[in-house]
Amino acid sequence: MTELTSQPVAVVTGAAGDIGAAIAEKLANTYTIAAVDLDQDGLEKTVRSLQDQGFRASGLPFDLTSADSLVELAVFARSLGSVETLINNAGAASALSLQHMTRGDLAQDVGLNLEAALNCFKVLEDDLIACGHANVINIASVNGLGTYGHPAYSAAKAGLIHATKAIAVEYGKYGLRANAVAPGTVKTQAWKTRQSDNPKVFEEALRWYPFKALPEPADIAEAVSFLLSPAARCITGVCLPVDSGLTAGSPALPRTFTQSPDFDGT
Ligand SMILES: NC(=O)c1ccc[n+]([C@@H]2O[C@H](COP(=O)([O-])OP(=O)(O)OC[C@H]3O[C@@H](n4cnc5c(N)ncnc54)[C@H](O)[C@@H]3O)[C@@H](O)[C@H]2O)c1
C-alpha cells in the first residue's frame, strides 16, 4: 500500500472500468488515488498502470452495495491521507424495459447507482467536511435527464442528480461542492453485450447526436477535472452533460416539425 503523504486523496469508485480508469489517471497528477472496484483484476490493472507512471495509487477490491461494511472504504481511504474528493463513478444497468423489469433488477439498479453513491458520501462525510474545500462528483447519465431505455437505472441516475443538489445545498456551508456529470454514449465495456448483439450499435447511436462524435472516457475525465478545479469554484449543484448535444435534441424532430431541409445532415 502507498505511504501516507500530504497529497490529498481522491476516492474513485468503479476505477477498473473505462471511465473510472480515465478519471483516476486524469486526477492522479493532483491526488493520491484510492481506487475501489468489485473487479479485482481490473482494479489491479488500473492501480499498476498509475504506479508505473509514477503516481500514488492504491486499490480496494470492494462491493459498494454491501452498505454494512462501507466503513472499510473509509478506513482504506484515510490510510492514504486527507480525503478531499469523492468520485462516485461505479454504475451499471440491468433492466432494459419496464415490461421486463423484475423487483430484483430494480433493487440492483437503485442499490448500485443511487444508494451506493449516497452511502459512500455518508461514510466519508466527516473527512470531506473536515478538509474545508471538498468535492463530490457523481457520474450520472443522460438517462437521468430523459428517456433512453433502462428505466430502473434511469430512475436511479435521476435520483443521483437530485442527491447531488441536496449535497450541494446542505454542505455548501462547509466549503464542499457537489456536481454531477451526465455522459452520453461512451464506448466502454458496459456496451460489450450490445455491441456483440449489434456491431453497428455505435454507428446507429451517433445518428441521434447533433455533434457527430461520441464522447470518450477521456472527455468525461476532462469534465470531472474542470469541475474539481479552481476555475469551477462557484459551480455547485449542477449536472453537466458530456453528451455531444443529445439532451439538447435530435435534428430529426425539428426536421419533421418545420419541414426545413436545414435540419438534414449526415
Ligand atoms: N458508457 C456509457 O455509455 C455511459 C453513459 C452514461 C453514464 N455512464 C456511467 O459512467 C459510469 C462508468 O461506466 P462505464 O461505462 O465506465 O462502465 P464500466 O462497466 O466500464 O465500469 C463500471 C465499473 O463499476 C464497477 N462496479 C459495478 N458494480 C460494482 C459494485 N457493486 N461495487 C464496486 N464496483 C462495481 C464494475 O466492476 C466496473 O469496473 C457508470 O456510472 C455509468 O452508469 C456510462
Ligand as a Chemical Component Dictionary entry (heavy atoms), coordinates in Angstrom:
data_LIG
# 
_chem_comp.id                   LIG 
_chem_comp.type                 NON-POLYMER 
_chem_comp.pdbx_formal_charge   0 
_chem_comp.three_letter_code    LIG 
# 
loop_
_chem_comp_atom.comp_id 
_chem_comp_atom.atom_id 
_chem_comp_atom.alt_atom_id 
_chem_comp_atom.type_symbol 
_chem_comp_atom.charge 
_chem_comp_atom.model_Cartn_x 
_chem_comp_atom.model_Cartn_y 
_chem_comp_atom.model_Cartn_z 
_chem_comp_atom.pdbx_ordinal 
LIG N1  N1  N 0  -20.558 4.030  -21.029 1  
LIG C1  C1  C 0  -21.614 4.806  -21.195 2  
LIG O1  O1  O 0  -22.172 4.919  -22.309 3  
LIG C2  C2  C 0  -22.157 5.593  -20.028 4  
LIG C3  C3  C 0  -23.145 6.538  -20.301 5  
LIG C4  C4  C 0  -23.683 7.277  -19.248 6  
LIG C5  C5  C 0  -23.229 7.063  -17.951 7  
LIG N2  N2  N 1  -22.276 6.129  -17.720 8  
LIG C6  C6  C 0  -21.867 5.938  -16.320 9  
LIG O2  O2  O 0  -20.469 6.037  -16.216 10 
LIG C7  C7  C 0  -20.019 5.234  -15.114 11 
LIG C8  C8  C 0  -18.891 4.332  -15.577 12 
LIG O3  O3  O 0  -19.405 3.479  -16.591 13 
LIG P1  P1  P 0  -18.510 2.691  -17.646 14 
LIG O4  O4  O 0  -19.157 2.831  -18.955 15 
LIG O5  O5  O -1 -17.054 3.044  -17.479 16 
LIG O6  O6  O 0  -18.788 1.203  -17.169 17 
LIG P2  P2  P 0  -17.796 0.026  -16.830 18 
LIG O7  O7  O 0  -18.639 -1.182 -16.772 19 
LIG O8  O8  O 0  -16.627 0.065  -17.744 20 
LIG O9  O9  O 0  -17.321 0.438  -15.364 21 
LIG C9  C9  C 0  -18.136 0.344  -14.233 22 
LIG C10 C10 C 0  -17.302 -0.218 -13.106 23 
LIG O10 O10 O 0  -18.122 -0.292 -11.924 24 
LIG C11 C11 C 0  -17.771 -1.479 -11.241 25 
LIG N3  N3  N 0  -18.843 -1.937 -10.362 26 
LIG C12 C12 C 0  -20.057 -2.407 -10.742 27 
LIG N4  N4  N 0  -20.748 -2.786 -9.653  28 
LIG C13 C13 C 0  -19.960 -2.556 -8.570  29 
LIG C14 C14 C 0  -20.108 -2.757 -7.181  30 
LIG N5  N5  N 0  -21.230 -3.306 -6.664  31 
LIG N6  N6  N 0  -19.092 -2.424 -6.352  32 
LIG C15 C15 C 0  -17.941 -1.909 -6.864  33 
LIG N7  N7  N 0  -17.741 -1.690 -8.176  34 
LIG C16 C16 C 0  -18.742 -2.004 -9.027  35 
LIG C17 C17 C 0  -17.518 -2.503 -12.352 36 
LIG O11 O11 O 0  -16.759 -3.616 -11.899 37 
LIG C18 C18 C 0  -16.821 -1.669 -13.405 38 
LIG O12 O12 O 0  -15.416 -1.737 -13.285 39 
LIG C19 C19 C 0  -21.246 4.486  -14.609 40 
LIG O13 O13 O 0  -21.794 5.142  -13.503 41 
LIG C20 C20 C 0  -22.195 4.560  -15.789 42 
LIG O14 O14 O 0  -23.555 4.466  -15.388 43 
LIG C21 C21 C 0  -21.727 5.388  -18.724 44 
# 
loop_
_chem_comp_bond.comp_id 
_chem_comp_bond.atom_id_1 
_chem_comp_bond.atom_id_2 
_chem_comp_bond.value_order 
_chem_comp_bond.pdbx_ordinal 
LIG N1  C1  SING 1  
LIG C1  O1  DOUB 2  
LIG C1  C2  SING 3  
LIG C2  C3  SING 4  
LIG C2  C21 DOUB 5  
LIG C3  C4  DOUB 6  
LIG C4  C5  SING 7  
LIG C5  N2  DOUB 8  
LIG N2  C6  SING 9  
LIG N2  C21 SING 10 
LIG C6  O2  SING 11 
LIG C6  C20 SING 12 
LIG O2  C7  SING 13 
LIG C7  C8  SING 14 
LIG C7  C19 SING 15 
LIG C8  O3  SING 16 
LIG O3  P1  SING 17 
LIG P1  O4  DOUB 18 
LIG P1  O5  SING 19 
LIG P1  O6  SING 20 
LIG O6  P2  SING 21 
LIG P2  O7  DOUB 22 
LIG P2  O8  SING 23 
LIG P2  O9  SING 24 
LIG O9  C9  SING 25 
LIG C9  C10 SING 26 
LIG C10 O10 SING 27 
LIG C10 C18 SING 28 
LIG O10 C11 SING 29 
LIG C11 N3  SING 30 
LIG C11 C17 SING 31 
LIG N3  C12 SING 32 
LIG N3  C16 SING 33 
LIG C12 N4  DOUB 34 
LIG N4  C13 SING 35 
LIG C13 C14 SING 36 
LIG C13 C16 DOUB 37 
LIG C14 N5  SING 38 
LIG C14 N6  DOUB 39 
LIG N6  C15 SING 40 
LIG C15 N7  DOUB 41 
LIG N7  C16 SING 42 
LIG C17 O11 SING 43 
LIG C17 C18 SING 44 
LIG C18 O12 SING 45 
LIG C19 O13 SING 46 
LIG C19 C20 SING 47 
LIG C20 O14 SING 48 
# 
